[in-house]
């Protein structure tokens, strides 16, 4: 018959990680490198009482500063050296100006544990 293992007088508790977890590091990486989302908005009669505006395209600016833009109707797709370059493509009619409206930089991320098939 085998002898029972000796009992420790103190229970062993596992050490808690002292640094960020891997998931936290991944979320930090995502936040640090996330592209910025913007809308290209056309404005008609700017500065007048009947001013009006509408979204004509959406874009993302990547970490290199390049912009990838697609018009709302899907007919125009552009890769440009900067988001500002998109403005000239949407200001060709008299009385129409264009501007960029940036969505806020993301401030939170989480890991989705859904398994892919």
PAZAPA-4460 file (N, C-alpha, C; in steps of 0.05 Angstrom, whole numbers, plus 32768, in hexadecimal, padded with zeros to 4 digits):
% residues 117
    n_x    n_y    n_z   ca_x   ca_y   ca_z    c_x    c_y    c_z   seq   type   mol
   8011   7FE9   8000   8000   8000   8000   8012   8019   8000     1      X     A
   800B   802C   7FEF   801B   8045   7FED   8015   8057   8004     2      X     A
   8029   8065   800C   8026   8079   8022   8018   8092   8017     3      X     A
   8008   809E   8027   7FFA   80B7   801F   800E   80CE   801E     4      X     A
   800B   80E0   800B   801E   80F6   8009   801C   8108   8022     5      X     A
   8032   8114   802A   8031   8124   8043   801F   813D   803F     6      X     A
   8012   8144   8054   8000   815C   8053   8010   8175   8059     7      X     A
   800B   8189   8049   8019   81A3   804E   800A   81B2   8064     8      X     A
   8018   81BF   8076   800B   81CD   808B   7FFC   81E6   8081     9      X     A
   8005   81F1   806A   7FF7   8209   805F   7FED   8202   8043    10      X     A
   7FD5   820A   803C   7FCB   8205   8021   7FDB   8216   800D    11      X     A
   7FDE   820C   7FF6   7FED   821A   7FE1   7FD8   822A   7FD0    12      X     A
   7FDD   8244   7FCE   7FCB   8255   7FBE   7FDB   825D   7FA5    13      X     A
   7FCE   825B   7F8E   7FDB   8262   7F76   7FE1   8280   7F75    14      X     A
   7FF7   8288   7F69   7FFE   82A4   7F66   7FEC   82B1   7F51    15      X     A
   7FE4   82C9   7F57   7FD5   82D8   7F44   7FE8   82E6   7F31    16      X     A
   7FE2   82E8   7F17   7FF4   82F6   7F05   7FF7   8313   7F0E    17      X     A
   8010   831D   7F0D   8016   8338   7F17   8013   834D   7F00    18      X     A
   8018   8345   7EE7   8016   8357   7ED1   7FFB   8354   7EC3    19      X     A
   7FF9   8363   7EAD   7FE0   8360   7E9E   7FDC   8344   7E92    20      X     A
   7FC3   833C   7E90   7FBE   8322   7E84   7FC2   8324   7E66    21      X     A
   7FC4   830D   7E59   7FC7   830D   7E3C   7FAF   831B   7E2E    22      X     A
   7F97   8315   7E38   7F80   8323   7E2C   7F81   8341   7E2F    23      X     A
   7F8B   834B   7E46   7F8E   8367   7E4A   7FA3   8372   7E36    24      X     A
   7FB8   8363   7E32   7FCD   836C   7E1F   7FC2   836D   7E03    25      X     A
   7FB1   8359   7DFB   7FA5   8359   7DE1   7F92   8372   7DDD    26      X     A
   7F83   8377   7DF2   7F70   838E   7DF0   7F80   83A8   7DEE    27      X     A
   7F96   83AB   7DFC   7FA7   83C2   7DFA   7FB3   83C5   7DDE    28      X     A
   7FBB   83AF   7DD3   7FC6   83AF   7DB7   7FB0   83B9   7DA4    29      X     A
   7F98   83AF   7DA7   7F82   83B6   7D95   7F7D   83D4   7D98    30      X     A
   7F7B   83DE   7DB0   7F76   83FB   7DB4   7F8C   840C   7DA9    31      X     A
   7FA5   8403   7DAC   7FBC   8413   7DA2   7FBD   8415   7D84    32      X     A
   7FB3   8401   7D76   7FB5   83FF   7D59   7F9B   8401   7D4A    33      X     A
   7F85   8407   7D59   7F6B   8408   7D4C   7F6A   841E   7D37    34      X     A
   7F5E   8418   7D20   7F5A   842E   7D0C   7F45   8441   7D16    35      X     A
   7F47   845A   7D0D   7F34   846F   7D15   7F1E   8470   7D00    36      X     A
   7F05   8471   7D09   7EEE   8472   7CF7   7EE5   848F   7CF4    37      X     A
   7EDE   8496   7CDB   7ED4   84B1   7CD6   7EBE   84B0   7CC0    38      X     A
   7EAF   84C5   7CC0   7E9A   84C9   7CAB   7EA3   84E1   7C9A    39      X     A
   7E9E   84E0   7C81   7EA1   84F7   7C6F   7E85   8503   7C6C    40      X     A
   7E82   851C   7C74   7E68   8529   7C75   7E68   8540   7C61    41      X     A
   7E54   8541   7C4F   7E51   8558   7C3D   7E3E   856C   7C4B    42      X     A
   7E45   8586   7C47   7E35   859B   7C52   7E2D   85AE   7C3B    43      X     A
   7E13   85B4   7C3B   7E08   85C7   7C27   7E01   85E1   7C34    44      X     A
   7E08   85F7   7C27   7E01   8612   7C31   7E0D   8617   7C4D    45      X     A
   7E26   8610   7C50   7E33   8614   7C6A   7E33   8632   7C70    46      X     A
   7E2C   8639   7C89   7E2B   8655   7C92   7E11   8663   7C8C    47      X     A
   7DFF   8656   7C7F   7DE4   8662   7C79   7DCF   8655   7C8B    48      X     A
   7DB8   8662   7C8E   7DA3   8657   7C9F   7D99   863C   7C96    49      X     A
   7D9A   8635   7C7C   7D8F   861C   7C73   7DA5   8606   7C6F    50      X     A
   7DBA   8608   7C7F   7DD0   85F5   7C7E   7DC5   85D8   7C82    51      X     A
   7DD1   85C6   7C73   7DC9   85AA   7C75   7DE2   8598   7C72    52      X     A
   7DE2   8580   7C7D   7DF8   856E   7C7A   7DF0   8552   7C7A    53      X     A
   7E01   8541   7C6F   7DFB   8524   7C6D   7E15   8515   7C6A    54      X     A
   7E14   84FC   7C72   7E2C   84EA   7C70   7E2D   84DF   7C54    55      X     A
   7E44   84E1   7C47   7E48   84D6   7C2C   7E5B   84BE   7C2C    56      X     A
   7E6B   84BB   7C41   7E7E   84A5   7C41   7E87   849F   7C5D    57      X     A
   7E91   8487   7C61   7E9E   847F   7C7A   7EBB   8477   7C74    58      X     A
   7ECC   847B   7C87   7EE8   8474   7C83   7EF5   846B   7C9C    59      X     A
   7F0C   845D   7C99   7F1D   8456   7CAF   7F39   845F   7CA8    60      X     A
   7F46   846A   7CBC   7F62   8473   7CBA   7F73   845E   7CC9    61      X     A
   7F86   8453   7CBC   7F97   843E   7CCA   7FAF   844B   7CD7    62      X     A
   7FBF   843B   7CE4   7FD6   8444   7CF4   7FEB   8453   7CE3    63      X     A
   7FEB   844E   7CC9   7FFE   845C   7CB7   7FF4   8477   7CAE    64      X     A
   7FDB   847D   7CB4   7FCF   8496   7CAB   7FBF   8494   7C92    65      X     A
   7FC1   847D   7C84   7FB1   8479   7C6C   7F93   8477   7C73    66      X     A
   7F82   847E   7C60   7F66   847D   7C64   7F59   846B   7C4F    67      X     A
   7F46   845B   7C58   7F36   844A   7C47   7F19   8454   7C49    68      X     A
   7F0E   845C   7C32   7EF5   846A   7C32   7EE2   845C   7C1F    69      X     A
   7EC8   8459   7C28   7EB3   844E   7C16   7E9B   8460   7C18    70      X     A
   7E90   8467   7C01   7E79   8478   7C00   7E61   8469   7C0B    71      X     A
   7E4D   8478   7C14   7E35   846C   7C1F   7E27   8459   7C0B    72      X     A
   7E27   8461   7BF2   7E1A   8450   7BDE   7E2B   8439   7BD4    73      X     A
   7E44   8437   7BDE   7E56   8422   7BD7   7E63   8424   7BBB    74      X     A
   7E5D   843A   7BAD   7E68   843D   7B92   7E85   8447   7B92    75      X     A
   7E8E   8455   7BA6   7EA9   845F   7BA7   7EB8   8452   7BBE    76      X     A
   7ECF   8448   7BB8   7EE2   843C   7BCC   7EFD   8448   7BC7    77      X     A
   7F09   8453   7BDC   7F23   8460   7BD8   7F37   8458   7BEE    78      X     A
   7F50   8456   7BE7   7F65   8455   7BFA   7F76   846D   7BF5    79      X     A
   7F79   847E   7C09   7F86   8498   7C07   7F9D   849B   7C1A    80      X     A
   7FAE   84AE   7C15   7FC5   84B1   7C27   7FBE   84BE   7C42    81      X     A
   7FA7   84CB   7C43   7F9D   84D6   7C5D   7F7F   84DA   7C5B    82      X     A
   7F72   84DB   7C71   7F55   84E0   7C71   7F4D   84FA   7C64    83      X     A
   7F5D   850F   7C67   7F57   8529   7C5B   7F54   8528   7C3D    84      X     A
   7F62   8515   7C31   7F61   8513   7C13   7F46   850B   7C0A    85      X     A
   7F36   84FF   7C1B   7F1A   84F7   7C13   7F09   850F   7C0E    86      X     A
   7F0F   8525   7C1C   7EFD   853D   7C1A   7EFB   8547   7BFD    87      X     A
   7F11   8547   7BEE   7F0F   8552   7BD3   7EFD   8541   7BC1    88      X     A
   7EF9   8528   7BC7   7EE8   8517   7BB6   7ECA   851D   7BBB    89      X     A
   7EC4   852B   7BD0   7EA8   8530   7BD8   7EA1   854E   7BD8    90      X     A
   7EB2   855F   7BCC   7EAC   857C   7BCC   7EAC   8587   7BAF    91      X     A
   7EA4   8578   7B9C   7EA6   8581   7B80   7E8E   8591   7B76    92      X     A
   7E79   8594   7B86   7E61   85A3   7B7E   7E61   85BE   7B8C    93      X     A
   7E57   85D3   7B7E   7E56   85EE   7B8A   7E44   85EE   7BA3    94      X     A
   7E4C   85FC   7BB7   7E3D   85FE   7BCF   7E40   85E6   7BE2    95      X     A
   7E4F   85D2   7BDA   7E53   85BA   7BEB   7E6F   85BA   7BF6    96      X     A
   7E71   85B8   7C10   7E8B   85B4   7C1D   7E8B   8598   7C2A    97      X     A
   7EA1   858F   7C33   7EA3   8575   7C40   7EB5   8577   7C58    98      X     A
   7EAF   8567   7C6C   7EC0   8566   7C83   7EC1   854A   7C8F    99      X     A
   7ED5   8545   7C9F   7ED7   852B   7CAC   7ECC   852D   7CC8   100      X     A
   7EBD   8519   7CD0   7EB3   8517   7CEB   7EBD   84FD   7CF7   101      X     A
   7ECE   8500   7D0B   7EDC   84E9   7D17   7ECB   84DD   7D2E   102      X     A
   7EC9   84C3   7D2E   7EBE   84B6   7D46   7ED3   84B5   7D5B   103      X     A
   7ECB   84B4   7D74   7EDE   84B5   7D8A   7EF0   849C   7D89   104      X     A
   7F09   84A0   7D91   7F1C   848A   7D93   7F12   8475   7DA6   105      X     A
   7F13   845C   7DA0   7F09   8447   7DB3   7F18   8448   7DCD   106      X     A
   7F0A   8444   7DE3   7F17   8444   7DFD   7F15   842A   7E0C   107      X     A
   7F07   8417   7E00   7F05   83FD   7E0D   7F04   83E7   7DF8   108      X     A
   7F0D   83CF   7E00   7F0D   83B8   7DEF   7F09   839F   7E00   109      X     A
   7EFD   838A   7DF4   7EFB   8371   7E03   7EFE   835A   7DF0   110      X     A
   7F08   8344   7DFA   7F0C   832C   7DEB   7EF2   831D   7DE9   111      X     A
   7EEA   8316   7DD0   7ED2   8306   7DCC   7EDB   82E9   7DCD   112      X     A
   7ED0   82DA   7DDF   7ED7   82BE   7DE3   7EC8   82AB   7DD1   113      X     A
   7EB8   82B5   7DBE   7EA9   82A4   7DAC   7EBD   8294   7D9B   114      X     A
   7EB9   827B   7D9A   7ECB   8269   7D8A   7EC3   826A   7D6D   115      X     A
   7ED6   826B   7D5B   7ED0   826A   7D3F   7ECD   824D   7D36   116      X     A
   7EBC   8249   7D22   7EB7   822D   7D19   7ECE   8222   7D08   117      X     A
***
